[in-house]
Amino acid sequence: MTSPAVRRPPPGHRGHRPAGRDAAVRRRASRLPAEVRPGGPQLPGRTSNADNQADRFHGRRRVLLTGAVLGFGAGPAGAAASVTFSASPNANGTTIYAYINGEFAGDGKWHQDPSGAQTGDTVCAEDGTGDGYYIRAELAVGVSADTKGDPAPAVHCNTQNLPEGHTYNMRVCVVKSAPLCSRWYSVTA
């Protein structure tokens, strides 16, 4: 059995493109810099000027688009924040401090027992600066508090009655789009 003959389009056939497309391509090409216009210099290692022109045009467009995307948000405001944490245990729990680029951003507190107006077994998140980030304090058992949606300074607490004498893990996260979190610290109920 023989396979059917492969039909090839005649030379110069335009395929299924609309007739006006070539004119639009020529108009766009006339607005390109001289080095990427049809007939421009050939790239090293290429044998076909047509391939060279297509690669140069599409490569230039990619470079320009990448530059435009990277151009937004560049500079000091777009630089990645350096987030650090430190913990300070006290007689009634632990405080984990968060710093963004060396400046205090907020903290998370664990209150083990009632003290003053504060009830026991309470986790609190405090956002100290209006920097666009919010603070989340969380225990590994699912108890958390955060300042999301509230302008700084803001404090939110969540109380959960946990079994006394048990040790739990707590951390603090600084959140804008993705959380940047401290390591887990041990706290006791």
N, C-alpha and C positions, 0 to 999 in steps of 0.2 A: 504494500500500500504506500502510495506516495503522499507526501504532505502537500497541502495546497500552496500555491505560489504566494509569496509575501508581496502585497501591494505596496509600492513605494510611491510617494507623491512625486509629481514631475518637478524638475529643478525650478527653483524660484517660487514654489507653491507656498502660500502663506498659512496653511492649516486652517483652523476654524476662527482665527482672530478677525475681528471686525476691520473693515478697510480703513477706518479713520484712526486706528491705533498707531500706525506707523508715523502719521503726521504728528500726533501728540508726543510720541517718543522723540522725534526730531526737534520739536519745540523745546521740550525739557532739556535735551542734550545741548541745545544752543545756549542755555543759561548756565551750563556747567563751566568750571574753570578750564582753561585751555588744555591742561595736562590730562584731563579725563574725557575730553570730547572725542568723537570718532575721528580717527586719523592722528591722534596724539601719539607721543612716544611709546614704544613697546616695552613691556616689562622684561627683564632678563629671564632667559629660559623659556620663553614662549615662542611658538612658531606661527601662530595665527593672530593677526592684529584684531580680528573680530572677537576672539576669546579674550584677548588682552583688554579690549575696551569694555566688555561686559564685566570682567573681573574688577577692573579699576572703578567702574561706575558703582557696582554693588558694594565693593570694599569701601569706597569713599563714603557711601551712604551709611554703612554700618559704623564707621568711625565717627561720623558726624552725629549720629543718633546716640552712640555711646557717650560721646562728649557732652551732649545736651542733657542726658539723664544724670551723668555724674556731676554736671555743673550745678544742679539744684542741690542745695543742702551742703555744698562743700564749704570749707572754711571752718572757723572755730565753733560756730553754732552747730554745724553738722558733724563735728568730730565725735567719735565714740566717747561716752562718759567713762571715767575711771571711778568705779564704785568700790569702796572698802567698808569693812565692818569691824567693830570691837565690842566685846561683851564685858559687863560689869555685874558680878553677882552682889547681892546685898542681903540683909537679914530677912527680907520677905520675898525674895524672888531674884529675877535677873533682868537686866536691861541690855538690849543689843542695839548699839548705835550704828547708823548708816551715814556714810559720807560720800558725796559726789564731787569728784575733782578736788578732794581735800576739804570741802566745806560741809558742815553739818546739814543733813537733809531731813532726818527724822529718826525715830527709834521704835522699837517694839519692847513692851514690858510684860513680864509675867509676875502676877501678884499671887503668892502662895496662900496667904491667910488674909482675913479682913484687916484693914488698916485705915483708920479714919473713915472717909466716905467710900473707900474702895472695898468691894466685896472680895472674897477669896476665890481661888481657882479662876482668875480672870486674865485674859490676854488683851493687851491694848496696842493699838498702832497710833503713832503720832507723826504727823507730817509737819515739819517745822518751817519749810520754805515753799514759796510759790514758784517752783522751777519746772512745772509740767509733769513731774513724777508723782506717784502716790506710794504710800507705804503699806505693806501688808505684813502682819505678824501672824504666824501660824504654828500650831502644834501638829506633830505627825499623826495624831489621832483624829484630825479633821476639824479642830476648833481653830477659828481664825477671826481676825478683825482687820479691816482696811479702811483707808481714807479716800477710796475711789469716788470721784464725783464731787468732792467737797473742797472748796478753796482753802489753802493753807493760811493760818495754822488750823489744824483740825486734829481731833482725837476721837477715836472710836474704840469701844471695848466690847468684849463678848465674854460672858460668864458661863461656865459649864461646871456642874458639880462632878468632880473627878474623885476616884477613890484615894483616900489619904495615904501618904507614905510611898506612893508609886513614883517612879521616875519617868519623865516624858521628854521628847525631843522638841525643841523650838527653834525656829529660824525667822529672819526678817528678810523681806524682799523689797527692792526698789523697782517699781514697775512703770514703764511708759508704754511700750508695745510688747516687749518680752520681759519677763521678770529676771532681775539680777539678784541672786539670793546669797545670804550668808551660809556658812556651814551650819549644821545642826548643833545646838547646845543643849546640854542636859538641864532640866528643871524638875523640881519636886513639888508634888501636890500636898 
